[in-house]
Amino acid sequence: MTWKERQLRSRRFWTQLSPGASILFFLSVFFLFASIGFIGNSGNFPGAVQSAVVSGAVSVVYAFLGTRAHYRWIAAVTIALFVVLPLLRNRWLSSSHPGAPVGLTGQAAVAAIIAGYLLMLLFIGTEGRRYYRLHTEVELAGEIHQALAPPVAATVGEFEFAGASRPSGMVGGDLLDLVSAPEGWLAYVADVSGHGVAAGVLMGVVKSAAHTWLRAHRGERDGLLSGLNQTLTDLLPPEKYVTFAGLAAPVGTGELRLAAAGHPPMLHFCARTGQVAEIAVENFPLGMFPGVTFAASTIACEPGDVLALYTDGMYEVCDAGGREFGMPGLCAALAEAVRYPLAEAATRMLEAAQAFGPQTDDQTLLLVRRTG
């Protein structure tokens, strides 16, 4: 990396600091160098305060220009100070009680302060470049996550789909997807254990494996979990696993197949009764044990019914008193939201969970409504 590239990265780091962090840094510079103004002025407190203010202010100017790589301005300020500072000493800082001259000890203290400041800048600059590199990589991983798990809004035959994934950090480990083909469709959500970049990378592996299996087995759906489990068992670290819930149906039929692996139960809002039911399929999570068989369930879906696939971050939300949103809260949110257009219903459910308490886990929701 060239010197210019290093300076550019350093400048980006400093300019991306929050206003509060920037103020804290410049205040520390001010008070660090203000101490120089008190050296040699023990007998003249007003003059020492004035000298401290000038020393601190000038140092802040240098710090600002240096962290922004404005080296030409630093040279201009330095030249100006050779003219301005003598005037300040003779006029503004003059006193009838001048301070004692700075001795060898005072000069050593000034040198130590300057050396400490330069070493501090070297440390911050080095760590700042490393931080910026890592921050850029995390931002890139977040963009990849958004590309792999974009919001869903589509209609396939008699079914409408809407949903979104909201990570708890910059990168999430949740996945939602809709795969449509002439022979039918598959809608699913998945949750990789853990959080952050590692979970986000594994989430991409899950989606890639699912699409690869579906392309190789067109028209077949019941073997998807077995195929995914075989692939993920070989690829995932021993401590990692994936929960999965998917709905599949041939085009032109209201009979759906629900397949799940260690995932929370699907919610089924029945338009005829106005009730919400939980439908669970008990299976091991994916990637834990090789050669496992996975059961599936058949779901009768009538016109107006809404099915909800989601991850556990939707209901594992607690308020300030420690009370959990839970399945009752999620069921109530679904019953309330179904009277709205499906995309708005999904947004309302996600907002209901986030309004209940702070988000501590990725939250993903996918709604399916039969329209005819």
SEVEXKOL-245983 format. One record per residue (C-alpha): x, z, y; residue number from 1; residue in three letters. Coordinates in Angstrom, 3 decimals. Example, Ala and Ser with C-alpha at 12.3 -4.5 7.8 and 13.67 -1.06 7.14 Angstrom:
<rs>
((12.300 7.800 -4.500) 1 "ALA")
((13.670 7.140 -1.060) 2 "SER")
</rs>
This chain:
<rs>
((0.000 0.000 0.000) 1 "MET")
((1.383 -0.958 3.406) 2 "THR")
((1.777 1.448 6.305) 3 "TRP")
((-1.075 -0.278 8.146) 4 "LYS")
((-3.419 0.125 5.161) 5 "GLU")
((-2.545 3.814 4.885) 6 "ARG")
((-3.266 4.302 8.561) 7 "GLN")
((-6.588 2.487 8.215) 8 "LEU")
((-7.653 4.736 5.352) 9 "ARG")
((-6.559 7.808 7.268) 10 "SER")
((-8.524 6.679 10.314) 11 "ARG")
((-11.641 6.086 8.183) 12 "ARG")
((-11.343 9.584 6.778) 13 "PHE")
((-11.185 11.202 10.208) 14 "TRP")
((-13.997 9.092 11.667) 15 "THR")
((-16.291 9.888 8.723) 16 "GLN")
((-16.033 13.642 9.231) 17 "LEU")
((-19.273 15.300 10.261) 18 "SER")
((-19.588 16.374 13.925) 19 "PRO")
((-19.399 20.019 12.880) 20 "GLY")
((-16.193 19.476 10.893) 21 "ALA")
((-14.630 17.505 13.741) 22 "SER")
((-15.438 20.241 16.268) 23 "ILE")
((-13.967 22.867 13.939) 24 "LEU")
((-10.747 20.875 13.545) 25 "PHE")
((-10.255 20.272 17.267) 26 "PHE")
((-11.000 23.907 18.074) 27 "LEU")
((-8.326 24.966 15.587) 28 "SER")
((-5.860 22.590 17.286) 29 "VAL")
((-6.787 23.968 20.701) 30 "PHE")
((-6.254 27.613 19.801) 31 "PHE")
((-3.133 26.873 17.758) 32 "LEU")
((-1.352 25.243 20.691) 33 "PHE")
((-2.933 27.475 23.310) 34 "ALA")
((-0.714 30.212 21.901) 35 "SER")
((2.283 28.336 23.311) 36 "ILE")
((0.925 28.967 26.785) 37 "GLY")
((1.223 32.734 26.302) 38 "PHE")
((4.854 32.583 25.203) 39 "ILE")
((7.089 33.637 28.057) 40 "GLY")
((4.152 34.706 30.281) 41 "ASN")
((3.764 38.309 29.197) 42 "SER")
((4.072 39.528 32.781) 43 "GLY")
((1.661 37.035 34.300) 44 "ASN")
((-1.670 37.038 32.451) 45 "PHE")
((-3.605 34.664 34.797) 46 "PRO")
((-0.774 32.148 34.657) 47 "GLY")
((-0.564 32.561 30.879) 48 "ALA")
((-4.293 31.781 30.498) 49 "VAL")
((-3.949 28.704 32.678) 50 "GLN")
((-0.932 27.531 30.723) 51 "SER")
((-2.749 28.181 27.427) 52 "ALA")
((-5.733 26.084 28.505) 53 "VAL")
((-3.464 23.178 29.483) 54 "VAL")
((-1.465 23.397 26.256) 55 "SER")
((-4.603 23.511 24.116) 56 "GLY")
((-6.337 20.678 25.984) 57 "ALA")
((-3.302 18.387 25.852) 58 "VAL")
((-2.910 19.067 22.124) 59 "SER")
((-6.551 18.188 21.479) 60 "VAL")
((-6.042 14.868 23.281) 61 "VAL")
((-2.986 14.126 21.147) 62 "TYR")
((-4.830 15.153 17.971) 63 "ALA")
((-7.790 12.924 18.770) 64 "PHE")
((-5.630 9.886 19.542) 65 "LEU")
((-3.387 10.479 16.531) 66 "GLY")
((-6.196 10.823 14.004) 67 "THR")
((-7.748 7.613 15.360) 68 "ARG")
((-4.398 5.769 15.235) 69 "ALA")
((-4.465 5.030 18.986) 70 "HIS")
((-0.667 5.083 19.283) 71 "TYR")
((-0.526 3.021 22.479) 72 "ARG")
((-2.725 5.552 24.206) 73 "TRP")
((-0.464 8.339 22.947) 74 "ILE")
((2.493 6.655 24.655) 75 "ALA")
((0.486 6.235 27.863) 76 "ALA")
((-0.642 9.871 27.853) 77 "VAL")
((2.924 11.039 27.224) 78 "THR")
((4.244 9.088 30.195) 79 "ILE")
((1.423 10.360 32.400) 80 "ALA")
((2.116 13.953 31.436) 81 "LEU")
((5.678 13.678 32.637) 82 "PHE")
((4.172 13.084 36.086) 83 "VAL")
((1.086 15.309 35.915) 84 "VAL")
((2.469 18.428 34.268) 85 "LEU")
((5.169 19.060 36.892) 86 "PRO")
((2.468 18.849 39.578) 87 "LEU")
((0.303 21.294 37.658) 88 "LEU")
((3.182 23.709 37.310) 89 "ARG")
((3.994 23.513 41.006) 90 "ASN")
((0.429 23.697 42.353) 91 "ARG")
((-2.251 24.906 39.943) 92 "TRP")
((-0.066 27.087 37.732) 93 "LEU")
((1.970 28.557 40.558) 94 "SER")
((1.858 32.321 40.854) 95 "SER")
((3.458 35.020 42.878) 96 "SER")
((4.277 36.736 39.580) 97 "HIS")
((6.016 34.169 37.469) 98 "PRO")
((6.456 34.904 33.793) 99 "GLY")
((9.747 35.594 32.147) 100 "ALA")
((11.750 32.575 31.084) 101 "PRO")
((11.311 31.499 27.506) 102 "VAL")
((14.204 32.769 25.431) 103 "GLY")
((15.588 31.616 22.134) 104 "LEU")
((12.933 33.552 20.208) 105 "THR")
((10.139 31.943 22.227) 106 "GLY")
((11.588 28.502 21.722) 107 "GLN")
((11.773 29.140 17.975) 108 "ALA")
((8.117 30.209 17.990) 109 "ALA")
((7.093 27.013 19.781) 110 "VAL")
((9.096 24.933 17.316) 111 "ALA")
((7.472 26.764 14.391) 112 "ALA")
((3.986 26.124 15.769) 113 "ILE")
((4.679 22.422 16.211) 114 "ILE")
((6.261 22.133 12.763) 115 "ALA")
((3.313 23.938 11.166) 116 "GLY")
((0.870 21.627 12.895) 117 "TYR")
((2.718 18.494 11.779) 118 "LEU")
((2.878 19.738 8.192) 119 "LEU")
((-0.838 20.547 8.329) 120 "MET")
((-1.583 16.994 9.503) 121 "LEU")
((0.598 15.576 6.747) 122 "LEU")
((-1.285 17.619 4.155) 123 "PHE")
((-4.709 16.687 5.547) 124 "ILE")
((-3.761 13.026 5.827) 125 "GLY")
((-2.509 12.866 2.238) 126 "THR")
((-5.550 14.663 0.848) 127 "GLU")
((-7.799 12.693 3.168) 128 "GLY")
((-6.606 9.385 1.764) 129 "ARG")
((-7.136 10.678 -1.758) 130 "ARG")
((-10.568 11.983 -0.809) 131 "TYR")
((-11.515 8.681 0.807) 132 "TYR")
((-10.435 6.769 -2.312) 133 "ARG")
((-12.521 9.032 -4.555) 134 "LEU")
((-15.424 8.954 -2.114) 135 "HIS")
((-15.347 5.145 -2.114) 136 "THR")
((-15.368 5.084 -5.910) 137 "GLU")
((-18.344 7.450 -6.018) 138 "VAL")
((-20.188 5.301 -3.465) 139 "GLU")
((-19.522 2.246 -5.628) 140 "LEU")
((-20.833 4.090 -8.690) 141 "ALA")
((-23.950 4.995 -6.699) 142 "GLY")
((-24.499 1.347 -5.783) 143 "GLU")
((-24.102 0.371 -9.440) 144 "ILE")
((-26.663 3.023 -10.396) 145 "HIS")
((-29.140 1.631 -7.874) 146 "GLN")
((-28.593 -1.862 -9.280) 147 "ALA")
((-29.099 -0.671 -12.863) 148 "LEU")
((-32.148 1.491 -12.106) 149 "ALA")
((-34.012 -0.204 -9.248) 150 "PRO")
((-37.609 0.711 -8.379) 151 "PRO")
((-40.190 -0.917 -10.638) 152 "VAL")
((-43.225 -2.740 -9.250) 153 "ALA")
((-44.688 -5.426 -11.493) 154 "ALA")
((-47.741 -6.674 -13.352) 155 "THR")
((-47.620 -8.052 -16.902) 156 "VAL")
((-50.895 -9.269 -18.334) 157 "GLY")
((-53.476 -6.476 -18.034) 158 "GLU")
((-50.892 -3.814 -17.174) 159 "PHE")
((-49.436 -2.730 -13.858) 160 "GLU")
((-46.128 -0.873 -13.535) 161 "PHE")
((-44.640 1.243 -10.736) 162 "ALA")
((-41.865 3.807 -10.623) 163 "GLY")
((-38.557 4.917 -9.192) 164 "ALA")
((-35.525 7.060 -9.929) 165 "SER")
((-34.170 9.564 -7.406) 166 "ARG")
((-30.761 11.010 -8.344) 167 "PRO")
((-29.899 14.588 -7.443) 168 "SER")
((-26.518 13.397 -6.112) 169 "GLY")
((-24.899 10.120 -5.174) 170 "MET")
((-24.930 8.978 -8.812) 171 "VAL")
((-27.681 9.656 -11.333) 172 "GLY")
((-27.907 9.663 -15.099) 173 "GLY")
((-31.581 8.666 -15.336) 174 "ASP")
((-32.782 5.191 -16.183) 175 "LEU")
((-36.086 3.355 -15.882) 176 "LEU")
((-36.605 -0.213 -16.974) 177 "ASP")
((-39.245 -2.837 -17.662) 178 "LEU")
((-38.454 -5.687 -20.039) 179 "VAL")
((-41.003 -8.506 -20.173) 180 "SER")
((-40.930 -11.408 -22.626) 181 "ALA")
((-43.467 -13.971 -23.871) 182 "PRO")
((-44.133 -11.825 -26.932) 183 "GLU")
((-44.796 -8.610 -24.992) 184 "GLY")
((-43.265 -5.958 -22.788) 185 "TRP")
((-41.294 -2.718 -23.048) 186 "LEU")
((-41.291 -0.002 -20.373) 187 "ALA")
((-39.009 2.985 -20.825) 188 "TYR")
((-37.198 5.860 -19.174) 189 "VAL")
((-34.016 7.543 -20.416) 190 "ALA")
((-32.046 10.617 -19.413) 191 "ASP")
((-28.326 10.993 -20.135) 192 "VAL")
((-27.236 14.609 -20.543) 193 "SER")
((-25.259 15.947 -17.606) 194 "GLY")
((-24.985 14.755 -14.019) 195 "HIS")
((-22.772 12.764 -11.711) 196 "GLY")
((-20.523 9.780 -12.258) 197 "VAL")
((-20.005 10.341 -15.996) 198 "ALA")
((-23.756 10.378 -16.658) 199 "ALA")
((-24.200 7.325 -14.434) 200 "GLY")
((-21.593 5.351 -16.394) 201 "VAL")
((-23.249 6.279 -19.699) 202 "LEU")
((-26.626 5.302 -18.268) 203 "MET")
((-25.250 1.789 -17.822) 204 "GLY")
((-24.164 1.815 -21.463) 205 "VAL")
((-27.715 2.749 -22.540) 206 "VAL")
((-29.314 -0.070 -20.571) 207 "LYS")
((-26.785 -2.608 -21.812) 208 "SER")
((-27.303 -1.518 -25.427) 209 "ALA")
((-31.101 -1.691 -25.064) 210 "ALA")
((-31.078 -5.190 -23.628) 211 "HIS")
((-28.581 -6.384 -26.232) 212 "THR")
((-30.758 -5.069 -29.072) 213 "TRP")
((-33.945 -6.555 -27.584) 214 "LEU")
((-32.366 -9.991 -27.214) 215 "ARG")
((-31.184 -9.883 -30.824) 216 "ALA")
((-34.569 -8.691 -32.180) 217 "HIS")
((-37.175 -10.587 -30.183) 218 "ARG")
((-40.719 -9.535 -30.964) 219 "GLY")
((-39.575 -6.350 -32.728) 220 "GLU")
((-39.969 -2.948 -31.093) 221 "ARG")
((-40.141 -0.221 -33.762) 222 "ASP")
((-36.452 -0.513 -34.643) 223 "GLY")
((-35.196 -0.094 -31.066) 224 "LEU")
((-34.494 3.640 -31.264) 225 "LEU")
((-32.648 3.322 -34.567) 226 "SER")
((-30.550 0.493 -33.143) 227 "GLY")
((-29.792 2.422 -29.952) 228 "LEU")
((-28.952 5.558 -31.884) 229 "ASN")
((-26.481 3.683 -34.076) 230 "GLN")
((-24.754 2.191 -31.044) 231 "THR")
((-24.720 5.360 -28.960) 232 "LEU")
((-23.529 7.571 -31.807) 233 "THR")
((-20.393 5.423 -31.964) 234 "ASP")
((-19.875 5.257 -28.188) 235 "LEU")
((-20.914 8.601 -26.699) 236 "LEU")
((-18.612 11.627 -26.560) 237 "PRO")
((-19.627 14.368 -29.042) 238 "PRO")
((-21.139 16.592 -26.350) 239 "GLU")
((-23.310 13.818 -24.854) 240 "LYS")
((-26.752 12.626 -25.872) 241 "TYR")
((-29.644 10.610 -24.448) 242 "VAL")
((-33.363 11.326 -24.393) 243 "THR")
((-35.649 8.307 -24.366) 244 "PHE")
((-39.363 7.485 -24.065) 245 "ALA")
((-40.744 3.964 -24.192) 246 "GLY")
((-44.048 2.127 -24.315) 247 "LEU")
((-44.364 -1.322 -25.859) 248 "ALA")
((-47.249 -3.735 -26.412) 249 "ALA")
((-47.821 -7.403 -27.203) 250 "PRO")
((-49.340 -9.310 -24.284) 251 "VAL")
((-53.134 -9.337 -24.370) 252 "GLY")
((-53.746 -6.067 -26.238) 253 "THR")
((-54.588 -2.545 -25.122) 254 "GLY")
((-52.949 -0.884 -28.110) 255 "GLU")
((-49.556 0.516 -27.166) 256 "LEU")
((-46.682 1.913 -29.194) 257 "ARG")
((-45.029 5.102 -27.932) 258 "LEU")
((-41.481 5.770 -29.114) 259 "ALA")
((-39.577 8.847 -27.983) 260 "ALA")
((-36.313 10.617 -28.790) 261 "ALA")
((-35.973 14.211 -27.649) 262 "GLY")
((-37.965 13.394 -24.518) 263 "HIS")
((-40.755 15.307 -22.722) 264 "PRO")
((-44.292 14.287 -23.750) 265 "PRO")
((-45.915 11.284 -22.128) 266 "MET")
((-48.909 11.990 -19.869) 267 "LEU")
((-52.114 10.007 -20.419) 268 "HIS")
((-54.794 10.032 -17.724) 269 "PHE")
((-58.085 8.952 -19.250) 270 "CYS")
((-60.258 7.209 -16.644) 271 "ALA")
((-63.409 7.792 -18.726) 272 "ARG")
((-63.043 11.603 -18.873) 273 "THR")
((-60.827 12.251 -15.837) 274 "GLY")
((-58.544 14.419 -17.980) 275 "GLN")
((-54.765 14.358 -18.457) 276 "VAL")
((-53.409 14.749 -21.993) 277 "ALA")
((-49.841 15.271 -23.207) 278 "GLU")
((-48.732 12.991 -26.042) 279 "ILE")
((-45.517 13.978 -27.790) 280 "ALA")
((-43.479 12.252 -30.481) 281 "VAL")
((-40.965 14.621 -32.080) 282 "GLU")
((-37.579 13.002 -32.729) 283 "ASN")
((-33.922 13.894 -32.229) 284 "PHE")
((-32.225 12.675 -29.034) 285 "PRO")
((-30.161 9.505 -29.277) 286 "LEU")
((-26.452 9.662 -30.010) 287 "GLY")
((-26.426 12.964 -31.878) 288 "MET")
((-26.779 12.085 -35.577) 289 "PHE")
((-26.135 8.730 -37.288) 290 "PRO")
((-28.661 7.207 -39.651) 291 "GLY")
((-31.672 9.061 -38.223) 292 "VAL")
((-35.128 7.486 -38.533) 293 "THR")
((-37.509 7.658 -35.581) 294 "PHE")
((-41.264 8.016 -35.734) 295 "ALA")
((-43.608 6.251 -33.297) 296 "ALA")
((-47.204 6.723 -32.227) 297 "SER")
((-50.064 4.355 -31.382) 298 "THR")
((-51.831 4.886 -28.058) 299 "ILE")
((-55.291 3.571 -27.237) 300 "ALA")
((-55.318 2.612 -23.564) 301 "CYS")
((-58.612 1.754 -21.878) 302 "GLU")
((-59.108 -0.024 -18.535) 303 "PRO")
((-58.282 2.342 -15.661) 304 "GLY")
((-56.095 4.628 -17.798) 305 "ASP")
((-52.700 5.614 -16.421) 306 "VAL")
((-49.679 6.545 -18.540) 307 "LEU")
((-46.734 8.457 -17.091) 308 "ALA")
((-43.173 8.410 -18.419) 309 "LEU")
((-40.772 10.757 -16.625) 310 "TYR")
((-37.625 12.848 -16.972) 311 "THR")
((-37.412 16.636 -17.053) 312 "ASP")
((-36.229 16.786 -13.443) 313 "GLY")
((-39.834 16.078 -12.429) 314 "MET")
((-41.186 19.413 -13.669) 315 "TYR")
((-38.080 21.645 -13.812) 316 "GLU")
((-38.354 22.336 -10.090) 317 "VAL")
((-38.595 25.903 -8.797) 318 "CYS")
((-39.809 27.200 -5.458) 319 "ASP")
((-38.167 29.974 -3.429) 320 "ALA")
((-39.849 32.602 -5.582) 321 "GLY")
((-38.538 31.156 -8.843) 322 "GLY")
((-41.919 29.743 -9.894) 323 "ARG")
((-41.600 26.438 -11.780) 324 "GLU")
((-43.576 23.303 -10.954) 325 "PHE")
((-43.923 22.824 -14.709) 326 "GLY")
((-46.169 20.609 -16.754) 327 "MET")
((-49.373 21.977 -15.155) 328 "PRO")
((-48.108 20.962 -11.732) 329 "GLY")
((-47.088 17.529 -12.952) 330 "LEU")
((-50.434 16.962 -14.692) 331 "CYS")
((-52.298 18.017 -11.547) 332 "ALA")
((-50.144 15.666 -9.450) 333 "ALA")
((-50.992 12.772 -11.781) 334 "LEU")
((-54.724 13.523 -11.732) 335 "ALA")
((-54.615 13.587 -7.931) 336 "GLU")
((-52.466 10.458 -7.526) 337 "ALA")
((-54.332 8.043 -9.831) 338 "VAL")
((-56.975 7.261 -7.204) 339 "ARG")
((-54.332 5.508 -5.086) 340 "TYR")
((-52.617 2.147 -5.656) 341 "PRO")
((-50.070 2.585 -8.413) 342 "LEU")
((-46.950 2.309 -6.245) 343 "ALA")
((-48.359 4.902 -3.840) 344 "GLU")
((-49.373 7.085 -6.785) 345 "ALA")
((-45.783 7.110 -8.061) 346 "ALA")
((-44.471 7.957 -4.594) 347 "THR")
((-46.974 10.794 -4.216) 348 "ARG")
((-45.985 12.317 -7.557) 349 "MET")
((-42.279 12.179 -6.724) 350 "LEU")
((-42.946 13.713 -3.318) 351 "GLU")
((-45.108 16.449 -4.854) 352 "ALA")
((-42.214 17.514 -7.084) 353 "ALA")
((-39.702 17.421 -4.228) 354 "GLN")
((-42.039 19.300 -1.868) 355 "ALA")
((-42.447 22.107 -4.415) 356 "PHE")
((-38.778 23.071 -4.391) 357 "GLY")
((-35.202 21.813 -3.986) 358 "PRO")
((-34.185 19.016 -6.327) 359 "GLN")
((-31.530 20.143 -8.813) 360 "THR")
((-31.784 17.308 -11.354) 361 "ASP")
((-32.391 13.565 -11.346) 362 "ASP")
((-36.093 12.750 -11.008) 363 "GLN")
((-37.473 9.574 -12.572) 364 "THR")
((-41.068 8.465 -12.960) 365 "LEU")
((-42.641 5.317 -14.396) 366 "LEU")
((-46.416 4.793 -14.278) 367 "LEU")
((-48.335 2.242 -16.357) 368 "VAL")
((-51.975 1.401 -15.580) 369 "ARG")
((-54.274 -0.867 -17.542) 370 "ARG")
((-56.182 -2.927 -15.025) 371 "THR")
((-58.516 -4.861 -17.313) 372 "GLY")
</rs>
